[in-house]
C-alpha cells in the first residue's frame, strides 16, 4: 500500500505560496457533484509575505458556525500591508469552507468535523483532503499557528485564549507566552476531552507554537468578542516578530482546567436552566444547571452540580439539551 505521505494532494493553490507581496486566491479541490460534474471546493487563502522572518498560519472557520475568527481574518487579509510584515502570514479565514458556507459545525458534504480529521487523507473525504493539505503543505511552513474557535451554536464561553500543557516544556512555554500576548480577558491552560484528530495535536506534534481561542458562542459574534479577536491576532503577530510594534497590553486572568472534573454533562433530554452566569464563581456541590423534562408535567429536574471550586467558563447554549451534551465547564483561577 502506498504511504499516504507519498500520495499527491488533489488540492492546487491558485497562488504562489512562496511569492512575495499580498496574494489572494484559493485552495482548489476538485469535487464532482450533481450540479457540477467538474466542480471544485474553493477554500479562500491569503498569503502576505515580505522578506525573511517567521511564518504564521492563521485559521478560522475550523468549525463553520464560529464567527469571530473569520471576521478578524477576512479583515486582516484585506488590510495587512506587506510593507508592515517581516516574514509570512498565511491566512485561511474559513478552513472548513463547506461548513462555513452552510453555517454548520461539520461539513454538509461529508459530515466531516475538521478538528477531528487530522492528519487527513489525500484520497479521503473532502474534509480529510483539506486536513491533509494543511498537514503536509501548510503546517510545515509555520513557526506559529493561531486557530480561532468559539462555542458555535451549542456552547457559550467566557472569551479566552488557550494553549495546552505539553510534555516539551520549552514548546509549552512558547505557547503560553503567545497566549499571554494575545491578551484575551481570560487565558487558559487547556485540557481537551477529545484530542484525537485535532488540528492542535497535529501542529503540536510537529513542534509548532500553537494557540487557540474560545471567544463566545451561540452561533453568532458579539462586538466585544470580535474586537478581542482583531486585537489578539495583531498582538500574536507582533509577539512573533512578524509585524513591528509593541503588543497592545490588556489585563488577562489565568485559568486552569486540571482534570475531567471540569466538565459536566446532561444525563437526560430536556430544557436546560443555567443557574449561574458565565464568569461567576462556583463552589463544589453548587447546582450550576438544571435539566427539566418536557415530556410530561410533575417531574423533578436533573440537577447538575459542580465537581470543583472555580468559575463558570462555558455553558450549553440553546434552551434544549440532549443526554450526553456538555452542560457546563468549570475552570480554576490561578492568579
Residue pairs with C-beta under 8 A, 6 or more apart in sequence:
4 119
4 121
4 122
4 123
4 132
5 136
7 122
7 123
8 122
9 122
9 129
9 132
9 133
9 136
9 137
10 29
10 30
10 122
10 129
11 27
11 28
11 29
11 129
11 130
11 133
11 137
12 27
12 28
13 25
13 26
13 27
13 28
13 45
14 25
14 26
14 27
14 28
15 23
15 24
15 25
15 26
15 45
15 47
16 23
16 47
17 47
17 90
17 137
17 141
19 47
19 49
20 49
20 50
20 51
20 82
21 48
21 49
21 50
21 82
22 46
22 47
22 48
22 80
22 81
22 82
23 46
23 47
23 48
23 49
24 44
24 45
24 46
24 77
25 44
25 45
25 46
26 42
26 43
26 44
26 45
27 42
27 43
27 45
27 92
27 130
27 133
28 40
28 41
28 42
28 43
29 40
29 41
29 42
29 43
29 126
29 129
29 130
30 38
30 39
30 40
31 39
31 40
31 41
31 109
31 126
32 38
32 39
33 39
41 97
41 98
41 109
41 126
41 130
42 97
43 92
43 94
43 95
43 97
43 130
44 74
44 92
44 93
44 94
44 97
45 90
45 91
45 92
46 77
46 89
46 90
46 91
46 93
47 88
47 89
47 90
47 91
48 77
48 80
48 82
48 85
48 88
48 89
48 91
49 82
49 85
49 87
49 88
49 89
50 82
50 83
50 85
50 86
50 87
51 85
51 86
51 87
52 86
52 87
53 85
53 86
53 87
53 88
53 241
53 242
54 87
54 88
54 143
54 144
54 240
54 241
54 242
55 87
55 88
55 89
55 90
55 141
55 142
55 143
55 144
55 242
56 87
56 88
56 89
56 90
56 142
56 143
56 144
56 145
56 146
56 236
56 237
56 240
56 242
57 90
57 92
57 138
57 139
57 141
57 142
57 144
57 145
57 146
58 73
58 76
58 89
58 90
58 91
58 92
58 145
58 146
58 148
58 233
59 69
59 73
59 91
59 92
59 93
59 95
59 134
59 145
59 146
59 147
59 148
59 199
60 66
60 68
60 69
60 70
60 71
60 72
60 73
60 92
60 93
60 94
60 95
60 147
60 148
61 69
61 70
61 92
61 93
61 94
61 95
61 96
61 97
61 99
61 100
62 69
62 95
62 96
62 114
62 115
62 147
62 148
62 149
62 199
63 96
63 99
63 105
63 106
63 113
63 114
63 115
63 149
63 152
64 94
64 96
64 98
64 99
64 100
64 101
64 102
64 103
64 104
64 105
64 106
64 107
65 99
65 103
65 104
65 105
65 152
65 153
65 219
66 148
66 149
66 150
66 151
66 152
66 217
67 150
67 219
67 220
67 221
68 148
68 150
68 213
68 215
68 216
68 221
68 225
68 226
68 228
68 229
69 93
69 147
69 148
69 149
69 150
69 213
69 215
69 229
70 93
70 94
70 100
70 148
71 221
71 226
71 229
71 230
72 148
72 226
72 229
72 230
72 232
72 233
73 91
73 92
73 93
73 148
73 233
74 93
75 230
76 89
76 91
76 230
76 233
76 234
77 91
77 93
80 89
80 243
84 243
84 244
85 242
85 243
86 241
86 242
86 243
86 244
87 240
87 241
87 242
88 141
88 242
89 237
89 242
90 138
90 141
90 142
92 134
92 138
94 100
94 101
95 114
95 130
95 134
95 147
96 106
96 107
96 112
96 114
96 127
96 130
97 130
98 107
98 108
98 109
98 126
98 127
99 105
99 106
99 107
99 108
99 114
102 108
103 219
105 113
105 152
105 153
105 154
106 112
106 113
106 114
106 127
107 114
107 125
107 126
107 127
109 125
109 126
109 127
110 125
110 126
110 127
112 125
112 126
112 127
112 128
113 127
114 127
114 130
114 131
114 199
115 197
115 198
115 199
115 200
116 194
116 196
116 197
116 198
117 125
117 127
117 128
117 130
117 131
117 197
118 131
118 134
118 135
118 197
118 198
118 199
118 201
118 202
119 131
119 132
119 135
119 136
119 202
120 127
120 128
120 129
120 130
120 131
120 132
120 133
120 134
120 135
121 128
121 129
121 132
122 129
122 132
122 133
123 129
124 132
131 199
134 199
134 202
135 202
139 145
139 202
139 203
139 206
139 208
140 206
142 203
142 208
143 208
143 209
143 240
144 178
144 208
144 209
144 210
144 211
144 236
144 240
145 199
145 203
145 208
145 209
145 210
145 211
146 178
146 182
146 211
146 212
146 213
146 233
146 236
147 199
147 200
147 203
147 210
147 211
147 212
147 213
148 212
148 213
148 215
148 229
148 233
149 212
149 213
149 214
149 215
150 157
150 213
150 214
150 215
150 216
150 217
150 221
150 225
151 157
151 214
151 216
151 217
151 218
151 314
151 317
152 217
152 219
153 217
153 218
153 219
153 317
153 318
154 217
154 316
154 317
154 318
154 325
155 217
155 314
155 315
155 316
155 317
155 326
156 216
156 217
156 218
156 278
156 314
156 315
156 317
157 214
157 215
157 216
157 217
157 278
157 313
157 314
157 329
158 185
158 186
158 214
158 278
158 279
158 311
158 312
158 313
158 314
159 184
159 185
159 186
159 213
159 214
159 215
159 216
159 224
159 225
159 228
160 184
160 185
160 186
160 187
160 188
160 213
160 214
160 215
160 255
160 313
161 179
161 182
161 183
161 184
161 186
161 187
161 188
161 211
161 212
161 213
161 232
161 252
162 179
162 187
162 188
162 189
162 190
162 211
162 212
162 213
162 214
163 172
163 175
163 176
163 178
163 179
163 189
163 190
163 210
163 211
163 212
164 172
164 175
164 189
164 190
164 191
164 192
164 200
164 204
164 210
165 172
165 189
165 190
165 191
166 172
166 175
166 204
168 207
171 204
171 207
171 209
174 209
175 209
175 210
175 211
176 187
176 189
177 239
178 209
178 211
178 236
178 239
178 240
179 187
179 188
179 211
180 187
180 252
181 235
181 236
181 238
181 239
181 247
182 211
182 213
182 232
182 233
182 235
182 236
183 231
183 232
183 235
183 247
183 248
183 249
183 250
183 251
183 252
184 213
184 215
184 228
184 232
184 250
184 252
185 228
185 250
185 251
185 252
185 253
186 252
186 253
186 254
186 255
186 313
186 331
187 252
187 253
187 254
187 255
188 214
188 254
188 255
188 256
188 257
188 313
188 331
189 254
189 255
189 256
189 257
189 334
190 212
190 257
191 257
191 258
191 259
191 260
191 262
192 198
192 200
193 260
193 263
195 201
200 210
200 212
203 210
204 210
211 236
213 229
213 232
214 314
215 221
215 225
215 228
215 229
216 222
216 225
217 314
217 317
218 317
219 317
231 248
231 250
234 243
234 248
235 247
235 248
237 243
238 244
238 245
238 246
238 247
239 247
253 333
254 333
254 334
254 335
255 310
255 311
255 313
255 331
255 332
255 333
255 334
256 331
256 332
256 333
256 334
257 313
257 329
257 331
257 332
258 332
259 308
261 307
261 308
261 330
262 307
262 308
262 310
262 313
262 329
262 330
262 331
262 332
263 326
263 328
263 329
264 288
264 289
264 304
264 305
264 306
264 307
264 326
264 327
264 328
264 329
264 330
265 324
265 325
265 326
265 327
266 272
266 291
266 302
266 304
266 316
266 321
266 322
266 323
266 324
266 325
266 326
266 327
267 291
267 302
267 323
268 291
268 293
268 302
268 323
269 291
269 293
269 294
269 320
269 321
269 322
269 323
270 291
270 292
270 293
270 294
270 301
270 302
270 320
270 321
271 291
271 292
271 294
271 319
271 320
271 321
272 289
272 290
272 291
272 292
272 316
272 318
272 319
272 320
272 321
272 327
273 289
273 290
273 291
273 292
273 301
274 288
274 289
274 315
274 316
274 328
275 286
275 287
275 288
275 289
275 290
276 282
276 286
276 288
276 312
277 312
278 312
278 313
278 314
278 315
279 311
279 312
280 311
280 312
281 309
281 310
281 311
282 288
282 306
282 308
282 309
282 310
282 311
282 312
282 330
283 306
283 309
284 306
284 307
284 308
284 309
285 305
285 306
286 305
286 306
287 303
287 304
287 305
288 304
288 305
288 306
288 312
288 327
288 328
288 330
289 303
289 304
289 315
289 316
289 327
289 328
290 301
290 302
290 303
290 304
291 301
291 302
291 304
291 321
291 327
292 301
293 299
293 301
293 302
294 320
304 327
304 328
306 328
306 330
307 330
308 330
308 332
309 332
310 330
310 331
310 332
310 333
311 330
311 331
311 332
311 333
312 328
312 329
312 330
313 329
313 330
313 331
314 326
314 328
314 329
315 327
315 328
315 329
316 325
316 326
316 327
316 328
321 327
